[in-house]
Amino acid sequence: GASGSDVPSPSDYVGIASTADGDGYWVAKGDGGMFSFGDAQFFGSAGNLHLASPAVGVATTSDAKGYWLGAADGGLFAYGDAPFLGSMGGKNIVGHVVGVAGTKSGYWLVADDGGVFSFGSAFYGSMGGKTLNAPVSGMAATPSGQGYWLVAKDGGIFGFGDAGFYGSMGGKALNAPVVGIAATPSGHGYWLVASDGGMFGFGDAKFYGSMGGTPLAAPITGMAARPQGDGYWLVAKDGGVFSFGAAAFHGRP
């Protein structure tokens, strides 16, 4: 997802998502473009459209034969077997959307004030209207699809539904804001990634490496974990992709 209250530009790369077998990935761009690597099939993109607001993130369907692109204004674009069930595009929302997460039945959008908007999926709660120490910067669904986590720029974690709390970076010193979250296959843990490439694992989320402390050409904007939980990818604003554990590098935009 996007970094807190900072809306990405159309030229920024904003998210990454894994294929079902973990042998490929898609990279999303702020202009709606989608780029496929490894065994990731191209199902379409919004790259040829004039978007009212830049894309902020991507989420795949349960079988990874489709994906949703979420835009900062709440717009939603569906491709492959990803159904379009509505969006917040053209509606008055507080702040702007920073992330999207999918389930078997639908998807959620999350705004930087912690507001959650559900389409086809159950609403389990939000931080909308509550005082936050830092803006929300992303979200991840539980494997069951019956809950989700929100992460804030300060590393704070908010769990809803069957999303358990396994720890956070809230209240701890960070070198850079947290910009993304990914769940483990069991749902008993999650990884957080900061814009400097630092990685933080909680619960059964194992540490496979990070870009923290390494000079980057551009800040990290998102992450994706392999479905097997044995590795993850980071994507940077300039389209750079960094792979760890069993997550193989298949190319970059």
C-alpha positions as CSV (number, residue, x, y, z in Angstrom):
1,G,0.0,0.0,0.0
2,A,0.9,3.7,-0.1
3,S,2.9,5.3,2.7
4,G,0.4,6.8,5.1
5,S,-1.0,10.2,4.0
6,D,1.3,10.4,1.0
7,V,-0.6,9.8,-2.2
8,P,1.7,8.1,-4.8
9,S,2.3,9.6,-8.2
10,P,1.2,7.8,-11.4
11,S,4.9,7.0,-12.0
12,D,5.4,5.2,-8.7
13,Y,5.3,1.5,-8.3
14,V,2.9,0.8,-5.5
15,G,2.4,-2.9,-4.8
16,I,3.4,-6.5,-5.4
17,A,1.3,-9.7,-5.2
18,S,2.3,-13.4,-5.5
19,T,0.9,-16.1,-7.8
20,A,-0.8,-19.1,-6.2
21,D,2.3,-21.3,-6.4
22,G,4.7,-18.6,-5.4
23,D,6.7,-18.9,-8.6
24,G,5.8,-15.5,-9.9
25,Y,4.4,-12.1,-9.0
26,W,2.7,-9.0,-10.3
27,V,3.9,-5.4,-9.8
28,A,1.4,-2.6,-9.8
29,K,2.1,1.0,-10.8
30,G,0.4,4.2,-9.8
31,D,-0.9,4.8,-13.3
32,G,-2.8,1.5,-13.1
33,G,-0.2,-0.5,-15.1
34,M,0.3,-4.1,-14.2
35,F,3.5,-6.1,-14.8
36,S,3.8,-9.9,-14.7
37,F,6.9,-11.9,-13.9
38,G,7.6,-15.6,-13.5
39,D,4.4,-17.6,-14.0
40,A,2.2,-14.7,-13.4
41,Q,-0.4,-14.3,-16.1
42,F,-1.4,-10.8,-17.3
43,F,-5.2,-10.3,-16.8
44,G,-5.4,-6.7,-17.7
45,S,-4.6,-3.3,-16.3
46,A,-5.8,0.3,-16.0
47,G,-2.6,1.6,-17.5
48,N,-4.4,2.9,-20.7
49,L,-7.0,4.7,-18.6
50,H,-6.9,8.2,-17.2
51,L,-7.3,7.5,-13.5
52,A,-9.0,10.1,-11.3
53,S,-6.5,9.2,-8.6
54,P,-3.4,7.0,-8.6
55,A,-3.5,3.3,-7.8
56,V,-2.2,2.5,-4.3
57,G,-2.2,-1.3,-4.1
58,V,-3.0,-4.7,-5.6
59,A,-4.6,-7.8,-4.1
60,T,-5.2,-11.2,-5.8
61,T,-8.2,-13.5,-5.7
62,S,-7.9,-16.8,-3.7
63,D,-6.8,-18.8,-6.7
64,A,-4.6,-15.9,-8.0
65,K,-6.3,-16.0,-11.4
66,G,-7.3,-12.4,-11.0
67,Y,-6.5,-9.3,-9.1
68,W,-8.0,-6.0,-7.9
69,L,-6.3,-2.6,-8.1
70,G,-7.3,-0.1,-5.5
71,A,-7.0,3.7,-6.1
72,A,-6.4,6.5,-3.6
73,D,-9.9,7.9,-4.3
74,G,-11.5,4.6,-3.5
75,G,-11.8,3.5,-7.1
76,L,-11.5,-0.2,-7.7
77,F,-10.5,-2.1,-10.9
78,A,-11.1,-5.8,-11.3
79,Y,-9.3,-8.2,-13.7
80,G,-9.3,-12.0,-14.4
81,D,-11.7,-13.8,-12.1
82,A,-11.8,-10.9,-9.6
83,P,-15.4,-9.7,-9.5
84,F,-16.2,-6.0,-9.3
85,L,-18.6,-5.6,-6.4
86,G,-18.5,-1.8,-6.0
87,S,-16.1,0.9,-4.9
88,M,-15.8,4.2,-3.1
89,G,-14.9,6.0,-6.3
90,G,-16.8,9.3,-6.5
91,K,-17.9,9.1,-2.9
92,N,-16.8,11.3,0.0
93,I,-14.3,9.5,2.2
94,V,-12.1,10.8,5.0
95,G,-8.5,10.9,3.9
96,H,-7.7,8.5,1.0
97,V,-7.4,4.8,0.4
98,V,-4.0,3.3,1.1
99,G,-4.6,-0.5,0.6
100,V,-6.8,-3.3,-0.7
101,A,-7.2,-6.9,0.5
102,G,-9.2,-9.7,-1.1
103,T,-11.1,-12.8,0.1
104,K,-13.0,-15.6,-1.6
105,S,-16.2,-13.5,-1.5
106,G,-15.0,-10.0,-2.1
107,Y,-12.6,-7.3,-1.0
108,W,-11.9,-4.5,1.4
109,L,-10.4,-1.1,1.0
110,V,-8.7,0.8,3.9
111,A,-8.2,4.5,4.2
112,D,-5.4,6.3,6.0
113,D,-7.7,7.3,8.8
114,G,-8.4,3.6,9.5
115,G,-11.8,3.5,7.8
116,V,-12.5,0.1,6.2
117,F,-14.9,-0.4,3.3
118,S,-16.2,-3.9,2.5
119,F,-17.6,-5.2,-0.8
120,G,-18.9,-8.7,-0.9
121,S,-16.9,-9.5,2.3
122,A,-18.1,-9.1,5.9
123,F,-17.2,-6.0,7.8
124,Y,-15.3,-6.8,11.0
125,G,-14.6,-3.3,12.3
126,S,-12.2,-0.4,11.6
127,M,-10.3,2.4,13.2
128,G,-12.3,5.1,11.4
129,G,-13.3,7.9,13.8
130,K,-10.8,6.8,16.4
131,T,-7.6,8.7,17.4
132,L,-4.5,7.2,15.8
133,N,-0.9,8.0,16.6
134,A,0.0,7.6,12.9
135,P,-2.0,7.1,9.7
136,V,-2.8,3.6,8.5
137,S,-0.6,2.5,5.7
138,G,-1.9,-0.9,4.7
139,M,-3.9,-4.0,5.4
140,A,-3.8,-7.8,5.1
141,A,-6.6,-10.4,5.2
142,T,-6.4,-13.5,7.3
143,P,-6.2,-16.8,5.4
144,S,-9.8,-17.6,6.3
145,G,-11.0,-14.3,5.0
146,Q,-12.8,-13.8,8.3
147,G,-10.7,-11.0,9.5
148,Y,-8.0,-8.5,8.7
149,W,-5.1,-6.5,10.1
150,L,-4.5,-2.8,9.6
151,V,-0.9,-1.4,10.0
152,A,-0.1,2.2,10.7
153,K,3.0,4.1,9.7
154,D,4.4,3.8,13.3
155,G,4.1,0.1,13.2
156,G,0.9,-0.1,15.2
157,I,-1.3,-3.2,14.5
158,F,-5.1,-3.4,14.7
159,G,-6.7,-6.8,14.3
160,F,-10.4,-7.4,13.5
161,G,-12.4,-10.6,13.1
162,D,-10.2,-13.6,13.5
163,A,-7.0,-11.6,13.1
164,G,-5.0,-12.2,16.2
165,F,-2.5,-9.8,17.7
166,Y,1.1,-11.1,17.7
167,G,3.0,-7.9,18.4
168,S,3.8,-4.6,16.7
169,M,6.3,-1.9,16.4
170,G,3.9,0.7,17.9
171,G,5.7,2.8,20.4
172,K,9.1,1.7,19.3
173,A,11.8,3.7,17.5
174,L,11.7,3.2,13.7
175,N,14.2,4.5,11.2
176,A,11.4,4.8,8.6
177,P,7.7,4.5,8.4
178,V,6.0,1.1,8.0
179,V,4.4,0.8,4.5
180,G,3.1,-2.7,4.2
181,I,2.0,-5.9,5.9
182,A,1.7,-9.6,4.8
183,A,0.2,-12.5,6.7
184,T,1.7,-16.0,7.2
185,P,-0.2,-19.0,5.7
186,S,-1.4,-20.1,9.1
187,G,-2.7,-16.7,10.0
188,H,-0.7,-16.8,13.2
189,G,1.7,-14.2,12.3
190,Y,2.6,-11.3,9.9
191,W,5.5,-9.4,8.5
192,L,5.8,-5.6,8.4
193,V,8.0,-3.7,6.0
194,A,9.3,-0.1,6.4
195,S,10.1,2.3,3.6
196,D,13.8,1.8,4.2
197,G,13.4,-2.0,3.6
198,G,13.5,-2.9,7.3
199,M,11.5,-6.1,8.1
200,F,9.7,-7.0,11.3
201,G,8.2,-10.5,11.9
202,F,5.7,-11.4,14.5
203,G,4.0,-14.7,15.5
204,D,5.2,-17.4,13.2
205,A,6.5,-15.0,10.6
206,K,10.2,-16.0,10.1
207,F,12.9,-13.5,9.2
208,Y,14.5,-14.2,5.8
209,G,16.4,-11.0,5.3
210,S,15.7,-7.3,4.6
211,M,17.1,-4.2,2.9
212,G,17.3,-2.3,6.2
213,G,20.7,-0.6,6.4
214,T,21.3,-0.9,2.7
215,P,21.2,2.2,0.6
216,L,18.2,2.2,-1.7
217,A,17.7,4.1,-5.0
218,A,14.0,4.6,-4.0
219,P,11.9,3.8,-0.9
220,I,10.0,0.5,-0.5
221,T,6.3,0.8,-1.1
222,G,5.0,-2.7,-0.5
223,M,5.6,-6.4,0.0
224,A,4.1,-9.8,-0.7
225,A,4.8,-13.2,0.9
226,R,5.0,-16.5,-0.9
227,P,1.8,-18.6,-0.2
228,Q,4.1,-21.2,1.5
229,G,5.3,-18.6,4.0
230,D,9.0,-19.4,3.2
231,G,10.0,-16.1,1.7
232,Y,8.8,-12.7,0.5
233,W,9.4,-9.9,-2.0
234,L,9.7,-6.2,-1.5
235,V,8.9,-3.6,-4.2
236,A,10.3,-0.1,-4.3
237,K,8.9,3.1,-5.7
238,D,11.1,2.9,-8.8
239,G,10.0,-0.7,-9.5
240,G,13.0,-2.4,-7.9
241,V,12.1,-5.9,-6.6
242,F,14.0,-7.5,-3.7
243,S,13.6,-11.2,-3.0
244,F,14.3,-13.2,0.2
245,G,14.1,-16.8,1.3
246,A,12.4,-19.1,-1.3
247,A,11.0,-16.1,-3.1
248,A,12.9,-16.1,-6.4
249,F,13.6,-13.0,-8.4
250,H,11.9,-13.2,-11.8
251,G,12.5,-9.6,-13.0
252,R,11.3,-6.1,-12.5
253,P,9.5,-3.4,-14.5
